[in-house]
Amino acid sequence: INAEYMGTLNFIREHSETFGKVRLVLENQTYFVESKDDAVISMLYSDELVQKAVGREAGGGLARVRATDLGTDSGTSERVYRFPLIQDTTEGRQAANYKAREALKRRCRELNYPLAMYYDFHHDSENPTIAIDLKTATRLRPYQETALSKMFTDGRARSGIVVLPCGAGKTLVGVTATTTIQKRTLVLCLNTVSVEQWQHQYRTWSTAEEKQLSKFTADHKEPPADILVTTYNMLTFGGGRSTRSEEVIAEIRRIQWGLVILDEVHVVPANTFRDVIEVVHAHCILGLTATLLREDTLIDDLKFLIGPKLFEANWMELSRAGALATVTCVEVHCPMTPDFYSSYLQMPASRQSQLYIMNPVKFWCTQALIRYHERRGDKIIVFSDSVPALRHYAKALSRPFIEGEVVQTERMSILEHFKHHPDINTVFITKVGDTSIDLPEATVIIQISSHCGSRRQEAQRLGRILRPKNTGVDNVAFFYSLISCDTREVYYAMKRQRFLLDQGYAYKVVQADDIISSFRAMCGPSGGDPFLFSTPMQQQRLLEEVLAWKERAAEKEQLLQERAERREAEARERRMRMQSHPILRALYKKK
């Protein structure tokens, strides 16, 4: 046995022997650090950094370690040793105590005794139990039951993260967690579309009555009910709020939430969103995501903000079991036309992306794939991170599109027509559709541009078509990624595909000429070229328009800057007036 093997073996033993030895338990509003091993608790208790989070006796000294007997699921009892942490006695101390607990978690991890966080909900007599259960017709899949079994044990709920691919039923896992804990639940989503979807899922799978559900969005500021669904931005917004919004926020902070569900949990490490966890009284936190990935290093913060990964399902295994659609991944290589490639080589890196996105050959492949799959009866989503390119593609092909400036009502109307109208089978979407948009009818993804080498985005977009298909013919979906040859896009594509390759997917490489030839044969001898921008003059006109985007973008950026400066000046004036007189302060606050 060589030294490298023994080093690896010793590393595994060293770290696995201490894992799960120490727990952070919330019991009747008090946090305890507990372990079955008296020596481990004594070692932690004597650490100077740990002592900063330890509770105090009436006389001001540190609370002592005590032994207690706890019941188990098997009906027996076990002796544990524990000491309490500082209590959140006042609202003003909540954020400070949360930071102390986060520092405690980090210190325990440094000592190779990572804390497993538990909420003793069965013995929580302080918070009211809510009347909610799963409907009798609701059935969990085996992997969903496994995920929940990792969360619940011995009448306690463990904080952590469940990773399931899109379409595998993450929302049902969250709903079931609520019906198990039966305490007030706060659900945080990325956008208002997700808020509506979560409320719909609670109505579909649980016995929750309408009066038990509430939502807090820009358009609906309802008082918190047993289950409140809102967005991260509604809680972290730092600007001026209406009086009604501030009242709802104050109520959210006051409530002791038995369960907080963080949808798309990979966004939480961002500094703006991590403030959510500091201001909300969360007894148990369940993070849900399809891709526990970020391109920065902040994904490790989730271990301290929430907890460990409790369960992760393999995508290919679920596909083989029929729980997900079988996806055919295709990488389409699109050579650049001479004029576009010549301009690409002359442009600075900041402007090259628009040229390889608007490559006419990529345009032809998009046109051909849309026509082919629409004839098959498929529902198609075309993704583009570039908003100008998205608009140009969509308008040229006479298809609806969704981007950031499309208002919510129009956005919902397009999605509903896409789901249910037989004449609307293709929709163009920017990165706003990467997450939290439920389109189970979609069977084809065509990706014409992306966010550099983001593995998470590639997986999230594939997830839009993973739901099992009820076509009556097969359970197959298609994911096309269009790549302009000999450009930086080739390098980005290799980085993006790494996560899906690790999951067992394989990309089939197809040349653009094969797709174009097949489309021409399908159209037949119609007396003309079926493609847009097929003549040199049309391509030159398109190139000139793409090169002009930068100038128009600069003008738009200047306009947005001027608007931002005006808003900032108005905000300063408003703050000064609010501070000048109590009556004006009340008036502007209401306004």
C-alpha positions as CSV (number, residue, x, y, z in Angstrom):
1,I,0.0,0.0,0.0
2,N,1.6,3.3,-1.1
3,A,1.8,6.4,1.1
4,E,-0.7,8.4,-1.1
5,Y,-3.3,5.7,-0.5
6,M,-2.7,5.7,3.2
7,G,-2.8,9.5,3.4
8,T,-6.2,9.5,1.7
9,L,-7.5,6.7,4.0
10,N,-6.3,8.6,7.1
11,F,-7.9,11.8,5.8
12,I,-11.3,10.0,5.4
13,R,-11.1,8.4,8.8
14,E,-10.1,11.7,10.5
15,H,-13.0,13.6,9.1
16,S,-15.7,10.9,9.1
17,E,-15.1,9.9,12.7
18,T,-16.2,13.3,14.0
19,F,-19.0,13.9,11.6
20,G,-22.4,13.9,13.2
21,K,-21.0,13.8,16.7
22,V,-22.3,17.3,17.6
23,R,-25.7,18.8,17.1
24,L,-27.2,22.3,17.3
25,V,-30.7,21.8,18.5
26,L,-33.5,24.4,18.9
27,E,-35.9,23.4,21.7
28,N,-38.6,25.7,23.0
29,Q,-36.8,28.9,21.7
30,T,-33.4,27.9,23.1
31,Y,-30.5,26.6,21.1
32,F,-28.4,23.8,22.6
33,V,-25.1,22.3,21.5
34,E,-25.4,18.6,22.4
35,S,-23.5,15.3,21.9
36,K,-23.6,11.7,23.2
37,D,-19.9,12.0,24.0
38,D,-19.2,13.9,27.2
39,A,-15.5,14.4,26.3
40,V,-16.4,16.1,23.0
41,I,-18.9,18.5,24.7
42,S,-16.3,19.3,27.3
43,M,-13.7,20.1,24.7
44,L,-16.0,22.4,22.8
45,Y,-17.2,24.1,26.0
46,S,-13.7,25.0,27.0
47,D,-12.8,26.6,23.6
48,E,-12.6,30.4,24.0
49,L,-14.3,31.2,20.6
50,V,-17.2,28.8,21.4
51,Q,-17.7,30.4,24.8
52,K,-18.7,33.7,23.1
53,A,-22.0,32.0,22.0
54,V,-22.6,30.1,25.3
55,G,-25.6,31.3,27.3
56,R,-25.3,32.9,30.7
57,E,-26.6,32.0,34.2
58,A,-28.6,34.5,36.2
59,G,-25.4,35.7,37.9
60,G,-23.7,36.4,34.6
61,G,-21.5,33.3,34.5
62,L,-21.4,30.8,31.6
63,A,-24.3,28.2,31.6
64,R,-23.0,24.8,32.6
65,V,-23.0,21.5,30.7
66,R,-25.9,19.3,31.8
67,A,-26.8,15.6,31.0
68,T,-30.3,14.8,29.9
69,D,-32.2,11.7,28.5
70,L,-34.0,12.1,25.2
71,G,-36.5,9.7,23.5
72,T,-35.9,8.2,20.1
73,D,-38.1,6.9,17.3
74,S,-37.7,3.4,18.5
75,G,-39.2,4.2,21.9
76,T,-36.0,4.0,23.8
77,S,-34.0,6.9,25.4
78,E,-30.4,8.0,25.1
79,R,-28.3,10.2,27.3
80,V,-26.8,13.4,25.8
81,Y,-24.7,16.2,27.2
82,R,-25.6,19.8,26.3
83,F,-25.1,23.4,27.0
84,P,-27.4,26.3,25.9
85,L,-26.5,29.3,23.7
86,I,-27.4,32.9,24.1
87,Q,-31.2,33.4,23.7
88,D,-32.9,35.7,21.3
89,T,-34.6,37.5,24.2
90,T,-35.2,40.7,22.2
91,E,-35.7,41.6,18.6
92,G,-32.7,43.8,18.8
93,R,-30.4,40.9,19.8
94,Q,-31.6,38.5,17.0
95,A,-29.1,39.5,14.3
96,A,-26.2,39.6,16.8
97,N,-27.0,36.2,18.2
98,Y,-27.4,34.8,14.7
99,K,-23.9,36.0,13.8
100,A,-22.6,34.4,17.0
101,R,-24.2,31.1,16.1
102,E,-22.7,31.4,12.6
103,A,-19.3,32.0,14.1
104,L,-19.9,29.0,16.4
105,K,-20.6,26.8,13.4
106,R,-17.5,27.9,11.6
107,R,-15.4,27.3,14.8
108,C,-16.8,23.8,15.2
109,R,-16.0,23.0,11.6
110,E,-12.4,24.2,12.1
111,L,-12.2,21.8,15.1
112,N,-13.4,19.0,12.8
113,Y,-16.8,18.7,14.6
114,P,-19.3,20.2,12.1
115,L,-22.6,21.0,13.7
116,A,-25.8,19.2,12.5
117,M,-28.7,21.6,13.0
118,Y,-32.0,20.3,14.3
119,Y,-35.4,21.7,15.3
120,D,-37.3,19.7,18.0
121,F,-40.7,20.6,16.6
122,H,-42.6,17.8,18.4
123,H,-41.8,19.4,21.8
124,D,-42.2,23.0,20.6
125,S,-45.0,24.2,22.8
126,E,-44.3,27.9,22.3
127,N,-45.4,28.0,18.6
128,P,-48.9,27.1,17.5
129,T,-49.5,24.0,15.4
130,I,-51.2,24.6,12.1
131,A,-53.9,22.4,10.6
132,I,-52.4,21.0,7.4
133,D,-51.7,17.6,5.9
134,L,-51.1,16.0,2.6
135,K,-54.2,15.1,0.6
136,T,-55.0,11.4,0.5
137,A,-54.4,11.3,-3.3
138,T,-50.9,12.8,-2.9
139,R,-48.2,10.2,-3.5
140,L,-44.4,10.7,-3.0
141,R,-41.9,9.1,-5.3
142,P,-39.2,6.9,-3.6
143,Y,-36.4,9.4,-4.0
144,Q,-38.7,12.2,-2.5
145,E,-39.3,9.9,0.5
146,T,-35.5,9.3,0.8
147,A,-34.9,13.0,0.7
148,L,-37.4,13.7,3.5
149,S,-36.1,10.8,5.6
150,K,-32.7,12.5,5.6
151,M,-34.4,15.6,7.0
152,F,-36.6,14.1,9.8
153,T,-35.4,11.8,12.5
154,D,-36.3,11.2,16.2
155,G,-39.1,13.8,16.0
156,R,-36.7,16.5,14.9
157,A,-36.2,18.4,11.6
158,R,-32.7,18.9,10.3
159,S,-31.7,22.0,8.4
160,G,-30.0,21.4,5.1
161,I,-30.3,21.3,1.4
162,V,-32.1,18.9,-1.0
163,V,-30.8,18.8,-4.6
164,L,-33.3,17.5,-7.1
165,P,-33.3,18.2,-10.9
166,C,-36.0,20.4,-12.4
167,G,-39.2,18.5,-12.8
168,A,-38.4,15.9,-10.1
169,G,-40.8,17.5,-7.5
170,K,-38.7,19.8,-5.3
171,T,-41.9,21.8,-4.5
172,L,-43.7,18.7,-3.3
173,V,-40.8,17.9,-0.9
174,G,-41.2,21.4,0.5
175,V,-45.0,21.1,0.9
176,T,-44.5,17.7,2.6
177,A,-41.9,19.2,5.0
178,T,-44.6,21.8,6.0
179,T,-47.2,19.1,6.6
180,T,-44.7,17.2,8.7
181,I,-43.6,20.0,10.9
182,Q,-47.0,21.6,11.0
183,K,-45.7,25.0,12.1
184,R,-45.9,28.4,10.3
185,T,-43.9,28.3,7.1
186,L,-42.2,31.1,5.1
187,V,-41.3,30.3,1.5
188,L,-38.8,32.5,-0.4
189,C,-38.6,32.5,-4.2
190,L,-36.8,34.4,-6.9
191,N,-39.7,36.1,-8.6
192,T,-43.5,36.6,-8.5
193,V,-44.1,33.8,-11.0
194,S,-42.6,31.4,-8.6
195,V,-44.8,32.8,-5.8
196,E,-47.9,31.9,-7.8
197,Q,-46.6,28.5,-8.5
198,W,-45.8,27.7,-4.9
199,Q,-49.2,28.7,-3.8
200,H,-50.8,26.6,-6.5
201,Q,-48.7,23.6,-5.3
202,Y,-49.9,24.0,-1.7
203,R,-53.5,24.0,-2.9
204,T,-52.8,21.0,-5.2
205,W,-50.9,18.7,-2.8
206,S,-52.0,19.7,0.7
207,T,-55.2,20.4,2.7
208,A,-54.3,24.0,3.2
209,E,-57.3,26.3,3.0
210,E,-57.3,29.6,1.2
211,K,-57.2,31.5,4.5
212,Q,-54.0,29.7,5.5
213,L,-52.2,30.9,2.4
214,S,-50.9,34.5,1.8
215,K,-48.4,36.2,-0.4
216,F,-46.2,39.3,-0.1
217,T,-45.3,40.8,-3.5
218,A,-45.2,44.3,-5.0
219,D,-48.9,43.9,-6.0
220,H,-50.2,41.8,-3.1
221,K,-49.2,42.9,0.4
222,E,-51.3,40.4,2.4
223,P,-50.8,39.9,6.2
224,P,-48.8,36.7,7.0
225,A,-51.0,33.6,7.3
226,D,-49.9,30.1,8.3
227,I,-48.0,29.9,5.0
228,L,-46.5,33.0,3.5
229,V,-44.9,33.0,0.1
230,T,-42.8,35.9,-1.0
231,T,-39.6,36.8,-2.9
232,Y,-36.0,37.4,-1.6
233,N,-36.1,41.0,-3.0
234,M,-39.3,41.8,-1.0
235,L,-37.4,41.1,2.3
236,T,-34.0,42.6,1.3
237,F,-35.2,45.7,-0.6
238,G,-33.2,48.7,0.9
239,G,-35.2,51.6,-0.6
240,G,-38.3,53.4,0.7
241,R,-41.3,51.2,1.4
242,S,-45.0,52.0,1.7
243,T,-46.6,51.9,5.2
244,R,-48.3,48.7,4.3
245,S,-45.1,47.0,3.3
246,E,-43.3,48.0,6.5
247,E,-46.2,46.6,8.5
248,V,-45.9,43.3,6.8
249,I,-42.1,43.2,7.1
250,A,-42.4,44.0,10.8
251,E,-44.9,41.1,11.2
252,I,-42.6,38.7,9.3
253,R,-39.7,39.6,11.7
254,R,-41.9,39.1,14.7
255,I,-43.2,35.7,13.9
256,Q,-41.3,32.5,15.0
257,W,-41.3,30.6,11.7
258,G,-41.2,26.8,12.2
259,L,-39.9,26.3,8.7
260,V,-38.3,28.6,6.1
261,I,-38.0,27.2,2.6
262,L,-35.4,28.8,0.4
263,D,-36.2,28.0,-3.3
264,E,-33.3,28.1,-5.7
265,V,-31.0,28.2,-2.6
266,H,-27.8,28.6,-4.7
267,V,-28.6,32.4,-4.8
268,V,-28.5,32.7,-1.0
269,P,-24.8,33.3,-0.5
270,A,-25.0,36.6,-2.3
271,N,-24.6,39.3,0.3
272,T,-28.0,40.8,-0.4
273,F,-29.8,37.6,0.1
274,R,-27.9,36.3,3.2
275,D,-29.5,39.2,5.1
276,V,-32.8,37.3,4.8
277,I,-31.6,34.6,7.2
278,E,-30.4,37.2,9.7
279,V,-33.7,39.0,10.0
280,V,-36.1,36.0,10.0
281,H,-36.7,33.9,13.1
282,A,-36.1,30.5,11.3
283,H,-36.3,27.4,13.5
284,C,-35.6,25.0,10.5
285,I,-34.3,26.0,7.1
286,L,-34.8,23.8,4.0
287,G,-32.9,24.8,0.9
288,L,-34.1,23.5,-2.5
289,T,-32.2,23.7,-5.8
290,A,-31.6,21.7,-9.0
291,T,-27.9,22.8,-9.2
292,L,-25.8,23.4,-6.1
293,L,-23.4,25.4,-8.2
294,R,-21.9,28.9,-8.4
295,E,-19.0,30.1,-10.4
296,D,-17.6,31.9,-7.4
297,T,-16.5,30.3,-4.0
298,L,-19.5,31.4,-2.0
299,I,-21.3,28.1,-2.4
300,D,-19.4,26.9,0.7
301,D,-21.2,29.6,2.8
302,L,-24.3,27.5,2.6
303,K,-22.8,25.1,5.1
304,F,-22.9,27.8,7.8
305,L,-26.0,29.7,6.6
306,I,-28.2,26.7,6.2
307,G,-26.6,23.3,6.7
308,P,-25.2,20.4,4.7
309,K,-26.5,18.8,1.6
310,L,-29.0,16.2,2.9
311,F,-29.8,14.5,-0.4
312,E,-28.9,14.7,-4.1
313,A,-30.5,12.6,-6.9
314,N,-28.6,11.6,-10.0
315,W,-30.3,12.9,-13.1
316,M,-29.7,9.9,-15.4
317,E,-30.9,7.5,-12.7
318,L,-34.2,9.3,-12.5
319,S,-34.5,9.4,-16.3
320,R,-34.0,5.6,-16.5
321,A,-36.6,5.2,-13.8
322,G,-39.1,7.2,-15.9
323,A,-39.3,10.1,-13.3
324,L,-37.7,12.5,-15.8
325,A,-37.7,12.8,-19.6
326,T,-34.9,11.3,-21.6
327,V,-33.0,14.2,-23.0
328,T,-31.0,14.2,-26.2
329,C,-28.2,16.8,-26.0
330,V,-26.9,18.2,-29.3
331,E,-24.1,20.6,-29.9
332,V,-24.5,22.3,-33.3
333,H,-21.3,23.7,-34.8
334,C,-22.1,26.8,-36.9
335,P,-19.3,28.2,-39.0
336,M,-19.2,32.0,-39.2
337,T,-19.9,33.7,-42.6
338,P,-16.8,35.5,-44.0
339,D,-18.0,39.1,-43.3
340,F,-19.1,38.3,-39.7
341,Y,-15.9,36.4,-39.0
342,S,-13.7,39.2,-40.4
343,S,-15.5,41.7,-38.2
344,Y,-15.2,39.3,-35.2
345,L,-11.4,39.2,-35.6
346,Q,-11.2,43.0,-35.7
347,M,-13.5,43.7,-32.7
348,P,-12.3,44.0,-29.1
349,A,-13.4,41.1,-26.8
350,S,-16.2,43.1,-25.3
351,R,-18.0,43.4,-28.7
352,Q,-17.2,39.9,-30.1
353,S,-20.1,38.1,-28.5
354,Q,-22.8,40.0,-30.4
355,L,-21.2,38.9,-33.7
356,Y,-21.0,35.2,-32.9
357,I,-24.5,35.3,-31.5
358,M,-25.9,36.9,-34.6
359,N,-24.0,34.7,-36.9
360,P,-26.3,34.1,-39.9
361,V,-25.6,30.4,-39.9
362,K,-26.7,30.2,-36.3
363,F,-29.8,32.1,-37.4
364,W,-30.5,29.5,-40.1
365,C,-30.1,26.6,-37.7
366,T,-32.5,28.2,-35.3
367,Q,-35.1,28.7,-38.0
368,A,-34.7,25.1,-39.3
369,L,-35.0,23.5,-35.8
370,I,-38.0,25.6,-34.9
371,R,-39.8,24.6,-38.1
372,Y,-38.9,20.9,-37.7
373,H,-40.0,20.6,-34.1
374,E,-43.2,22.7,-34.6
375,R,-44.2,20.2,-37.3
376,R,-43.6,17.4,-34.8
377,G,-46.0,19.1,-32.3
378,D,-43.2,20.0,-29.9
379,K,-43.2,23.1,-27.6
380,I,-39.9,25.0,-27.9
381,I,-38.0,27.5,-25.7
382,V,-35.3,29.5,-27.3
383,F,-32.8,31.0,-24.8
384,S,-30.6,34.0,-25.4
385,D,-28.7,36.1,-22.7
386,S,-28.3,38.9,-25.2
387,V,-31.5,41.0,-25.2
388,P,-30.9,42.8,-28.6
389,A,-30.3,39.4,-30.2
390,L,-33.4,37.9,-28.6
391,R,-35.6,40.6,-29.9
392,H,-34.0,40.4,-33.4
393,Y,-34.5,36.6,-33.6
394,A,-38.0,36.7,-32.2
395,K,-39.2,39.5,-34.4
396,A,-37.6,38.1,-37.6
397,L,-39.2,34.7,-36.9
398,S,-42.5,36.2,-35.7
399,R,-42.5,34.5,-32.3
400,P,-43.3,36.0,-28.8
401,F,-40.5,36.8,-26.5
402,I,-40.0,37.5,-22.7
403,E,-37.2,39.7,-21.3
404,G,-36.8,41.9,-18.3
405,E,-38.8,44.9,-19.6
406,V,-41.8,42.8,-20.4
407,V,-44.4,43.5,-17.7
408,Q,-45.7,40.8,-15.5
409,T,-49.2,40.6,-17.0
410,E,-47.9,40.2,-20.5
411,R,-45.3,37.7,-19.3
412,M,-48.0,35.5,-17.7
413,S,-50.2,35.9,-20.8
414,I,-47.4,34.6,-23.1
415,L,-46.7,31.7,-20.8
416,E,-50.3,30.7,-20.6
417,H,-50.7,30.8,-24.4
418,F,-47.5,28.8,-24.8
419,K,-48.9,26.1,-22.4
420,H,-52.4,25.8,-23.8
421,H,-52.7,27.4,-27.2
422,P,-52.0,25.2,-30.2
423,D,-50.8,28.1,-32.4
424,I,-48.2,29.3,-29.9
425,N,-45.5,26.6,-29.9
426,T,-42.3,28.7,-29.6
427,V,-41.3,31.4,-27.1
428,F,-38.0,33.3,-26.9
429,I,-36.7,34.0,-23.3
430,T,-33.7,35.7,-21.8
431,K,-32.0,34.5,-18.6
432,V,-35.2,35.5,-16.6
433,G,-36.4,32.0,-17.6
434,D,-33.4,30.1,-16.3
435,T,-35.1,29.4,-13.0
436,S,-38.5,29.3,-11.3
437,I,-40.6,29.2,-14.4
438,D,-42.7,26.1,-14.7
439,L,-43.3,25.0,-18.3
440,P,-43.9,21.3,-18.2
441,E,-45.2,21.3,-21.7
442,A,-41.8,22.3,-23.1
443,T,-40.0,19.5,-25.0
444,V,-37.2,21.4,-26.9
445,I,-34.6,23.9,-25.8
446,I,-32.6,25.9,-28.4
447,Q,-29.7,27.9,-26.8
448,I,-28.4,30.6,-29.1
449,S,-26.4,32.5,-26.4
450,S,-25.4,32.0,-22.7
451,H,-23.7,33.5,-19.8
452,C,-20.0,32.7,-20.5
453,G,-19.0,29.3,-18.9
454,S,-21.8,29.0,-16.3
455,R,-22.3,25.3,-15.5
456,R,-25.3,26.2,-13.4
457,Q,-27.1,28.0,-16.2
458,E,-26.6,25.0,-18.6
459,A,-28.1,22.7,-16.1
460,Q,-31.0,25.0,-15.2
461,R,-31.9,25.4,-18.8
462,L,-31.8,21.7,-19.4
463,G,-34.1,21.4,-16.4
464,R,-36.8,23.3,-18.2
465,I,-37.5,20.1,-20.3
466,L,-36.9,17.4,-17.8
467,R,-40.5,16.9,-16.7
468,P,-41.9,13.6,-17.9
469,K,-43.8,14.1,-21.2
470,N,-47.4,13.1,-21.6
471,T,-47.2,12.9,-25.4
472,G,-48.5,9.4,-25.6
473,V,-45.6,8.5,-27.9
474,D,-42.4,8.8,-26.0
475,N,-40.7,10.5,-23.1
476,V,-38.0,12.3,-25.0
477,A,-36.9,15.9,-25.1
478,F,-34.2,17.7,-27.0
479,F,-31.5,20.2,-25.9
480,Y,-29.7,22.1,-28.7
481,S,-26.7,24.3,-28.0
482,L,-25.7,26.4,-31.0
483,I,-22.0,27.2,-31.1
484,S,-20.2,29.5,-33.6
485,C,-17.0,27.8,-34.6
486,D,-13.5,29.2,-34.0
487,T,-14.7,31.7,-31.5
488,R,-14.5,32.2,-27.7
489,E,-18.0,30.5,-27.5
490,V,-16.3,27.1,-28.1
491,Y,-14.2,27.5,-24.9
492,Y,-17.3,28.6,-22.9
493,A,-19.3,25.7,-24.2
494,M,-16.7,23.2,-22.9
495,K,-16.8,24.8,-19.4
496,R,-20.6,24.9,-19.3
497,Q,-21.1,21.2,-20.1
498,R,-18.9,19.9,-17.3
499,F,-21.8,19.5,-14.7
500,L,-24.1,17.7,-17.2
501,L,-21.2,15.4,-18.3
502,D,-20.6,14.5,-14.6
503,Q,-24.3,13.6,-14.4
504,G,-23.9,11.1,-17.2
505,Y,-25.2,13.2,-20.2
506,A,-23.4,13.1,-23.5
507,Y,-23.4,15.8,-26.2
508,K,-23.9,14.6,-29.8
509,V,-22.0,16.9,-32.2
510,V,-23.9,17.9,-35.4
511,Q,-22.6,20.2,-38.2
512,A,-24.8,23.1,-39.2
513,D,-24.6,22.0,-42.9
514,D,-26.5,18.8,-42.0
515,I,-29.4,20.7,-40.4
516,I,-29.5,23.2,-43.2
517,S,-29.5,20.5,-45.9
518,S,-32.2,18.6,-44.1
519,F,-34.4,21.7,-43.8
520,R,-34.0,22.6,-47.5
521,A,-35.0,19.0,-48.4
522,M,-38.0,19.2,-46.1
523,C,-39.2,22.5,-47.7
524,G,-38.9,21.1,-51.2
525,P,-38.2,22.9,-54.5
526,S,-40.2,26.0,-53.6
527,G,-38.4,28.3,-56.0
528,G,-36.4,30.2,-53.5
529,D,-34.1,30.0,-50.4
530,P,-36.2,29.3,-47.3
531,F,-33.7,31.0,-45.0
532,L,-33.7,34.6,-43.7
533,F,-30.5,36.6,-44.4
534,S,-29.5,34.3,-47.1
535,T,-28.1,36.8,-49.6
536,P,-24.8,38.7,-49.2
537,M,-26.7,42.0,-49.2
538,Q,-29.0,40.9,-46.4
539,Q,-26.1,39.6,-44.4
540,Q,-24.2,42.9,-44.8
541,R,-27.3,44.9,-43.7
542,L,-27.5,42.6,-40.6
543,L,-23.8,43.1,-39.8
544,E,-24.2,46.9,-40.0
545,E,-27.1,46.7,-37.6
546,V,-25.2,44.5,-35.1
547,L,-22.2,46.8,-35.2
548,A,-24.6,49.7,-34.4
549,W,-25.9,48.1,-31.3
550,K,-22.9,49.2,-29.3
551,E,-23.6,52.9,-30.1
552,R,-27.3,52.6,-29.3
553,A,-26.5,50.7,-26.1
554,A,-24.2,53.5,-25.0
555,E,-27.0,56.0,-25.6
556,K,-29.4,53.9,-23.6
557,E,-26.9,53.5,-20.8
558,Q,-26.5,57.3,-20.6
559,L,-30.3,57.7,-20.5
560,L,-30.5,55.1,-17.7
561,Q,-27.7,56.8,-15.8
562,E,-29.5,60.2,-16.0
563,R,-32.7,58.5,-14.8
564,A,-30.9,56.9,-11.9
565,E,-29.3,60.3,-10.9
566,R,-32.8,61.9,-11.0
567,R,-34.2,59.2,-8.8
568,E,-31.3,59.5,-6.3
569,A,-31.9,63.3,-6.1
570,E,-35.6,62.8,-5.5
571,A,-34.8,60.3,-2.8
572,R,-32.4,62.7,-1.1
573,E,-35.1,65.4,-1.2
574,R,-37.7,63.0,0.2
575,R,-35.4,62.0,3.1
576,M,-34.7,65.6,4.0
577,R,-38.4,66.4,4.0
578,M,-39.2,63.3,6.1
579,Q,-36.7,64.3,8.7
580,S,-37.8,67.9,8.8
581,H,-41.3,67.5,10.3
582,P,-43.3,64.5,11.8
583,I,-46.4,65.3,9.8
584,L,-44.5,65.5,6.5
585,R,-42.6,62.3,7.6
586,A,-45.9,60.5,8.0
587,L,-47.3,61.9,4.7
588,Y,-44.3,60.8,2.6
589,K,-44.1,57.5,4.3
590,K,-47.7,56.8,3.4
591,K,-47.1,58.1,-0.1
